[in-house]
Amino acid sequence: MSTTSGVVTGEFAQGKPPLDPGAKRKSLHDGSGRRAAVLIAPTIVLLAIVILYPVVTAVSQSFTKDAGLDPATGLFVEGGFAGVANYKLWLLQDCGSGAFSCPPGTLGSQFWTSTGVTFLFTVVAVSLETLLGLVFALVMNRNFKGRGILRASVLVPWAIPTAVTAKLWYFIFAYDGIANKVLGTNILWTGDGWPPKAAIIIADTWKTAPFMALLILAGLQVIDGGVYEASKMDGASAWQRFRFITLPLVRPALMVAVLFRTLDTLRMYDLPKILTGGAGDTSTLSMLVVDQVRSGFNAASALSTLTFLIVFAVAFIFIKFLGANVTEQRAPKTKKAG
Amino acid sequence: MFGKSMLSRKVTFAAAAAATGVLVLSACGGGGDDGGSATDAAAAGAATGPITYVQGKDNSNIVQPAIDKWNAAHPDEKVTLKEQTDQADQQHDDLVQNFQAKNADYDVVSVDNIWTSEFAAKGWLQPLTGDYALDTSTLLPATVTAETYNKTLFAGPTSSDGGLLYYRKDLVPTPPKSWDELMSMCDIATQNGIDCYAGQYAQYEGLTVNVAEAINTFGGSILSEDGKTATLDTPEAKKGLDALVKGFADGDIPKQATTYQEEQGRQSFEDGKLLFLRNWPYVYSLAKTDGSSTVKDTFGVAVLPGDGDGKPGASSLGGHAAGISVYSDHKKTALEFIKFLQSEEIQNDWLTQGSAAPVIASLYDDPALVEQFPYLPELKTSIENAVPRPVTPFYPAVTKAIQDNAFSALSGSKTTDAALTDMQAAVQNAISGGQ
């Protein structure tokens, strides 16, 4: 309100004739293209330097061989053009003598395992987080005494830095740790097999379910209370109100939350790095990239390009899928309103 | 609504990215300037002048006092300390970045002995030959071997470390001399309801240390002498890894030891739940003084057990060395400073003030020091028999090959033979990288 009136006063103050709106709009329109270009230029230039340049460099590096050792001098020499060898290393696990020639214990042999485990973490952890986040959000959305305290305390895990969280869970999951004491088990949580994977999923869910809850809560709060009242009058049960009112109306917010968490989990690094260090096949794609950086930048560039493509594909599918949902869900809404 | 909020989010991201970008760029600018002055390094040659010494965080505060001593005696060649973080990986990456930027401000760098050959092969370290030759006759030989790549010394050892066998002298009067003897004593542990033996078997660098020790102790090796062939397909290597695998299978090494790093094993030993522990010398003073330690007066220290031929076990070698950056403008001062760090005075200070294992053999026999650090004679034997971890510029890939496959063998998901076959192939693949 105040801004609008401010603009109006400003226009009058400049002494513009109030009775010539058409001409004014035209002149504004004429210059706006160039002016916009000038105004946007710094951003475009910065984006080109910050985003375009590194991406192009990484992609071109990924077609270069890593430095090799000159047997005569014992010194590293530049690798030269590699073609798609770096991509074959990851996608075909080709260490130089045909597909699947990378022996276990090389980074090349780990690409598909890492991709698999990254997606496993993503699917399981994000599902759990969504479920828990929804429950938290529904509780936090109600009116009761101490709601402020509850909201604040739910957010605590999310506010703790991931590295600290990971170290906390590392102690909890130690052999002599609380997890085994409470459960009365002797599970090697950071050893081999399923326990390290479960440990990472539990720790990640604990940490990020509050974030989910926060985003969903924002979605819940924009739902008009009148809709619930009306449906109550029509005799809808609590479940029906949830199923046919809350869920469809909170869906856009929910989908954004799921998208954010999915992309976040796909690039998970610090939690598994500190909690398990990759033991029991828990190396995520990001961990693989960092390990490879220490052995050779160019193969690492190929790997990070692949990781980027994977994450991009997931995001693309999601947004397509999201868009479909948003339009689909509008129809029943208007039907209901009518 | 939804589309709009996405758009505004994108704009925010872009703004944030742009802001970060400015920071990154300005940081790069700084690096570039340093690179410029480095081009004159060759011309400057062996000049003297102020230098910077770069090393990881000085947790026990022993480095600055040493530098103060040097600065008092050399007012025209002052040394400045640049501390890195206390994380080894980050120290390594910081050095790589500064070498790539040809930073002349990193004159003398402290390198973990597993990094020396990588930096040497990249051409970043000044070979210590000719005008830069270093007298190594007073040093423990293994510490020198660890810094020697391609028959050339590239860094001067400044601290060392070797594994020790901690044992409960109330339960075992005489420590075992061989691995078989140690395993036969595990009945004593069973009778007392405690675990028998543990080292560091979680999947991290400590696993390479322990597996290399086992293989070297039984006469095997990981790489050939010239570092060009993997040598894990030998009966000796199999004996070494088998000893550990069998220990796990029989329960003499508790299965939770596959999650042990240094600290978990120390905790278990101090709680009185472990009969034998393989660990570094730092455990000694902690087990003696920790309030929670139940073994203060009941533990002893011995050398690592051998394979039964009378020789002690072959410890893996820890420790750091100081190298001279090829981009340094004041290499003459840098060399003198390294000699100063290796001097008896500083090595003695570092031992008494920070419990750092000296690289000079004679200090281990000093009666006053032995009184203060009763484990010194055992530590000397340990380091004298120590074998450096594989000296190769491809160390990161080699240690990964060892860790992944050894971990599979110890946790029982692979047989010793399969693990060694894979380890051999993976190590060979690692060291022939880029050929």
Chai-1 contact restraints between the chains, C-beta under 6 A:
chainA,res_idxA,chainB,res_idxB,connection_type,confidence,min_distance_angstrom,max_distance_angstrom,comment,restraint_id
A,L46,B,A18,contact,1.0,0.0,6.0,A-B,restraint_1
A,L46,B,G21,contact,1.0,0.0,6.0,A-B,restraint_2
A,V50,B,A17,contact,1.0,0.0,6.0,A-B,restraint_3
A,V50,B,G21,contact,1.0,0.0,6.0,A-B,restraint_4
A,D66,B,G434,contact,1.0,0.0,6.0,A-B,restraint_5
A,G68,B,G434,contact,1.0,0.0,6.0,A-B,restraint_6
A,G68,B,Q435,contact,1.0,0.0,6.0,A-B,restraint_7
A,G74,B,A121,contact,1.0,0.0,6.0,A-B,restraint_8
A,G74,B,N150,contact,1.0,0.0,6.0,A-B,restraint_9
A,L75,B,A121,contact,1.0,0.0,6.0,A-B,restraint_10
A,L75,B,G123,contact,1.0,0.0,6.0,A-B,restraint_11
A,F76,B,A121,contact,1.0,0.0,6.0,A-B,restraint_12
A,F76,B,K122,contact,1.0,0.0,6.0,A-B,restraint_13
A,G79,B,G434,contact,1.0,0.0,6.0,A-B,restraint_14
A,C95,B,N429,contact,1.0,0.0,6.0,A-B,restraint_15
A,P103,B,D422,contact,1.0,0.0,6.0,A-B,restraint_16
A,P103,B,A425,contact,1.0,0.0,6.0,A-B,restraint_17
A,P103,B,A426,contact,1.0,0.0,6.0,A-B,restraint_18
A,P104,B,D422,contact,1.0,0.0,6.0,A-B,restraint_19
A,G105,B,A401,contact,1.0,0.0,6.0,A-B,restraint_20
A,G105,B,D404,contact,1.0,0.0,6.0,A-B,restraint_21
A,G105,B,N405,contact,1.0,0.0,6.0,A-B,restraint_22
A,G105,B,D422,contact,1.0,0.0,6.0,A-B,restraint_23
A,G105,B,A426,contact,1.0,0.0,6.0,A-B,restraint_24
A,T106,B,A426,contact,1.0,0.0,6.0,A-B,restraint_25
A,T106,B,N429,contact,1.0,0.0,6.0,A-B,restraint_26
A,Y175,B,Q256,contact,1.0,0.0,6.0,A-B,restraint_27
A,Y175,B,T259,contact,1.0,0.0,6.0,A-B,restraint_28
A,L188,B,T259,contact,1.0,0.0,6.0,A-B,restraint_29
A,T190,B,T259,contact,1.0,0.0,6.0,A-B,restraint_30
A,G191,B,T258,contact,1.0,0.0,6.0,A-B,restraint_31
A,G191,B,T259,contact,1.0,0.0,6.0,A-B,restraint_32
A,D192,B,S411,contact,1.0,0.0,6.0,A-B,restraint_33
A,P252,B,F2,contact,1.0,0.0,6.0,A-B,restraint_34
A,G277,B,Q203,contact,1.0,0.0,6.0,A-B,restraint_35
A,G277,B,Y204,contact,1.0,0.0,6.0,A-B,restraint_36
A,A279,B,Q203,contact,1.0,0.0,6.0,A-B,restraint_37
A,R294,B,P396,contact,1.0,0.0,6.0,A-B,restraint_38
A,S295,B,P396,contact,1.0,0.0,6.0,A-B,restraint_39
A,S295,B,A397,contact,1.0,0.0,6.0,A-B,restraint_40
A,V326,B,F2,contact,1.0,0.0,6.0,A-B,restraint_41
